[in-house]
């Protein structure tokens, strides 16, 4: 699946309408029809269990109509909506539900594909905005780290004191070594993954590796050091790729440079 793939769902109680929409969408390589629902109840269940980008939604359906479908799905899970219906009196209400378009049956191929072009542009624009927002959040976090004077202290001589201490101008964060699943290089920063969260701090990975106890941590990639005690399994995948799966579920690829050393350490433990 490419970055341009749009997952769509079709909801209509008429078989011919469902089949016609599916056929028209099948000619677009960027559209994946992820679900086809025969009625409103099926649609509600589908949308609660699956996240799609776009839904082609009929209004008049027996029992549960198109508006009822959206009313029964959390708004944060609403996809982009295109109403396709034989009734024109619901247009104003449809746009109150933030519909991208309102198409009356029967419609021409030209009308449908003009709509589809606009809808795809809207979805791609939203994705671009979300990516920009995530980038800004990360940049802000990195800039925040620049203002911190962070030091690391690791008492390798005293196993009972095996704690990573991150000190900055406002607080001290103490991370017990046993809770650290892995440490990830991130430009001039590292991400310390522990207890399901991570701490981002400004220090190169190469500077922290010598301070970690060798019997517990091992480098498996240019960008990763892992805690041997947090390994759940090691998998060999396609093209000889080796992946470590940690107890947290995080997957870390093992580079060929470190593969033999890792397997030896696992056999010794």
C-alpha positions in Angstrom: 0.0 0.0 0.0 1.5 3.4 -1.1 1.2 6.7 0.7 -1.4 7.7 -1.9 -3.7 4.8 -1.1 -7.2 5.9 0.0 -9.2 3.4 1.9 -12.9 3.7 1.1 -16.2 2.1 2.2 -19.5 1.9 0.3 -22.9 1.9 2.1 -26.1 1.4 0.1 -29.1 -0.9 0.5 -29.4 -1.3 -3.3 -27.2 -4.1 -4.7 -26.9 -2.4 -8.2 -25.8 0.8 -6.5 -23.1 -1.0 -4.5 -21.9 -2.9 -7.5 -21.8 0.2 -9.7 -19.8 2.2 -7.2 -17.3 -0.6 -6.7 -16.9 -1.0 -10.4 -16.2 2.8 -10.9 -13.8 2.9 -8.0 -11.9 -0.2 -9.3 -10.5 1.8 -12.1 -8.6 4.1 -9.7 -5.3 2.5 -8.5 -5.2 4.9 -5.5 -8.6 3.8 -4.1 -8.9 0.6 -2.0 -12.5 -0.5 -1.3 -12.0 -1.7 2.2 -15.7 -2.4 3.0 -19.1 -2.8 1.4 -22.1 -2.5 3.7 -25.7 -3.4 2.8 -27.4 -1.3 5.5 -26.9 1.2 8.3 -26.3 -1.3 11.0 -23.5 -3.0 9.1 -22.0 0.4 8.4 -22.0 1.4 12.1 -20.3 -1.8 13.0 -17.8 -1.5 10.2 -16.8 2.1 11.0 -16.4 1.3 14.7 -14.0 -1.5 13.9 -12.2 -0.1 10.9 -10.6 3.3 10.0 -11.2 4.4 6.4 -10.5 7.7 4.7 -13.6 8.0 2.7 -17.2 6.7 2.7 -19.8 6.8 0.0 -23.0 6.8 2.0 -26.6 6.5 0.9 -29.2 8.4 3.0 -32.5 6.5 2.6 -32.0 3.0 4.0 -34.5 0.9 5.9 -34.3 1.3 9.7 -31.0 3.2 10.0 -30.4 6.0 7.5 -27.1 7.6 6.5 -27.3 10.3 9.1 -28.0 7.7 11.9 -24.8 5.9 10.8 -22.7 9.0 11.4 -24.5 9.8 14.7 -23.6 6.4 16.0 -19.9 6.6 15.2 -17.5 8.8 17.3 -16.7 12.0 15.4 -13.0 11.4 15.7 -13.5 8.3 13.6 -15.6 10.0 10.9 -14.1 9.6 7.4 -14.6 12.0 4.6 -18.2 11.6 3.5 -19.8 11.7 0.1 -23.6 11.3 0.2 -25.1 9.5 -2.8 -28.9 9.5 -2.8 -32.0 9.8 -5.0 -33.4 12.6 -2.7 -32.5 16.2 -3.0 -34.2 17.5 0.1 -31.4 16.5 2.5 -28.6 18.5 0.9 -28.5 21.2 3.6 -28.5 18.7 6.4 -25.8 16.7 4.6 -23.4 19.6 4.6 -24.1 20.1 8.3 -22.5 16.7 8.6 -19.4 18.2 6.8 -20.0 16.2 3.6 -17.5 16.7 0.8 -20.2 16.3 -1.8 -23.8 15.4 -2.3 -24.5 13.4 -5.5 -28.0 12.7 -6.8 -28.9 9.4 -8.4 -28.8 8.8 -11.3 -25.5 10.6 -12.0 -23.1 10.6 -14.9 -19.6 9.2 -15.0 -18.3 12.7 -15.5 -20.0 14.0 -12.4 -18.7 11.1 -10.4 -15.1 11.4 -11.5 -15.0 15.2 -11.0 -16.2 14.6 -7.4 -13.6 11.9 -6.9 -10.8 14.2 -8.1 -11.8 16.9 -5.6 -12.2 14.4 -2.8 -8.7 12.9 -3.3 -7.2 16.4 -3.3 -9.0 17.1 0.0 -7.7 13.8 1.6 -4.1 14.4 0.4 -4.2 18.0 1.7 -5.4 16.8 5.1 -2.6 14.2 5.2 0.0 16.9 4.3 -1.3 19.1 7.1 -1.2 16.2 9.6 2.4 15.4 8.6 3.4 19.1 9.0 1.8 19.2 12.4 3.6 16.1 13.6 6.9 17.5 12.2 6.3 20.8 14.1 5.5 18.9 17.3 8.7 16.9 17.0 10.7 20.0 16.1 9.4 21.8 19.2 10.3 18.8 21.3 13.8 18.8 19.9 14.2 22.6 20.4 13.0 22.1 24.0 15.7 19.6 24.5 18.3 22.0 23.2 17.7 24.3 26.1 18.3 21.5 28.6 21.7 20.8 30.1 21.4 17.1 30.4 24.0 14.9 32.0 24.1 11.1 32.4 25.3 9.2 35.4 25.6 5.5 35.5 27.2 3.6 38.4 28.5 0.5 36.7 30.4 -0.6 39.9 27.2 -0.8 41.9 24.5 -3.1 40.3 22.0 -1.9 42.9 22.4 1.6 41.6 22.0 0.8 37.9 19.9 3.8 37.1 20.1 6.2 34.3 19.8 9.7 35.6 18.8 12.6 33.3 19.4 15.9 34.9 18.4 19.2 33.5 17.9 22.7 34.9 14.4 22.0 36.2 14.2 18.4 37.2 15.9 15.0 37.6 14.5 11.9 35.9 15.6 8.6 37.2 15.2 5.6 34.9 16.0 2.1 36.4 18.1 0.1 33.9 15.7 -2.8 34.1 12.9 -0.7 32.7 14.8 0.4 29.6 13.7 -1.6 26.6 16.0 0.1 24.0 17.8 3.3 23.2 17.4 4.7 19.8 19.6 7.2 18.0 17.8 10.2 16.6 20.2 12.6 14.9 22.0 14.3 17.8 19.5 13.0 20.3 18.5 9.7 21.7 15.1 8.2 22.5 15.2 6.2 25.7 12.2 3.8 25.5 11.0 2.6 28.9 7.7 1.6 30.5 5.8 2.2 27.2 7.0 5.8 26.8 10.2 7.5 25.7 12.4 10.3 26.9 14.1 12.4 24.2 17.3 14.0 25.2 20.3 15.6 23.5 23.3 13.3 23.5 24.8 11.1 20.8 24.2 7.4 21.1 27.9 6.7 21.0 28.4 8.7 24.2 25.9 6.7 26.2 26.9 3.2 25.1 30.1 3.1 27.2 28.1 3.9 30.3 25.7 1.0 30.0 26.4 -2.4 31.6 27.7 -4.7 28.9 26.0 -7.8 30.4 22.6 -6.2 29.9 22.7 -4.0 26.8 23.9 -4.7 23.3 24.1 -2.7 20.1 22.2 -4.4 17.3 22.1 -1.5 14.7 23.8 1.8 14.0 20.8 3.4 15.6 19.8 1.0 18.3 20.9 -0.5 21.6 18.6 -3.0 23.2 18.2 -4.5 26.6 18.7 -8.3 26.3 16.2 -8.9 29.1 13.5 -7.2 27.1 13.8 -9.5 24.1 10.6 -11.5 23.4 11.7 -13.2 20.2 14.1 -12.9 17.3 12.7 -13.5 13.8 14.3 -14.1 10.4 12.3 -12.5 7.6 12.5 -12.1 3.9 15.9 -11.6 2.3 17.7 -12.7 5.4 16.5 -9.8 7.5 16.7 -10.3 11.3 14.3 -8.5 13.6 14.2 -8.4 17.4 10.7 -8.1 18.9 10.8 -6.6 22.3 8.2 -7.4 25.1 6.7 -3.9 24.4 5.9 -5.0 20.9 8.5 -2.7 19.4 10.4 -4.2 16.5 14.1 -3.4 15.9 16.0 -4.5 12.8 19.3 -6.1 13.4 22.0 -5.1 10.9 24.4 -7.7 9.5 27.3 -6.1 11.4 25.9 -6.9 14.8 23.8 -10.1 14.0 26.4 -12.7 14.9 27.3 -11.0 18.2 23.7 -10.8 19.2 22.9 -14.4 18.4 26.0 -15.5 20.4 24.9 -13.4 23.4 21.4 -14.9 23.3 22.8 -18.4 23.2 25.1 -17.7 26.2 22.2 -16.3 28.3 
